[in-house]
Every structure is written in structure tokens, then in C-alpha cells.
Amino acid sequence: MPSLTIDCDRCAMRGTEACTDCVVTFICDRSPDDAVVFDVNEERAIRLLGREGLVPPLRHQRAAAAGG
């Protein structure tokens, strides 16, 4: 089953105000350097909860690869 990996080191939003209102921060008490992996069903649930205003929306944006 495909999964979504959220790695704060690879997020273009890292270190911005978006981090304080990120669903990963909201759900998980984790170190900023820890990746969070969701399977497809979990990702759908998180996006649905965000659309309904029950949790902050997923704000992860994959940063552009270095040199490309």
C-alpha cells in the first residue's frame, strides 16, 4: 500500500509560522527532525478532518531537490 512520508527536513515550510499550525505538530508530540509516515487511508482521513476544521490542515510541501 502506498504511503505518504512527511519529513520536516524536506518540507519547504520548515521553520515558518506554518509549523506551529501543522497537523503533524498537532497530532504528534515529536522531535522536529522525525519523519511521520501515513498510509493512504490515514492521509485521506487527515485531509478530511482538516477540510472539516477538526484539525489543522496538512501544510507539508515537499522542498525542491537540491540542484534540480
Secondary structure as GFF3:
##gff-version 3
##sequence-region A 1 68
A	DSSP	beta_strand	3	6	.	.	.	ID=ss1
A	DSSP	three_ten_helix	8	10	.	.	.	ID=ss2
A	DSSP	three_ten_helix	17	21	.	.	.	ID=ss3
A	DSSP	alpha_helix	23	27	.	.	.	ID=ss4
A	DSSP	beta_strand	36	39	.	.	.	ID=ss5
A	DSSP	alpha_helix	40	51	.	.	.	ID=ss6
###
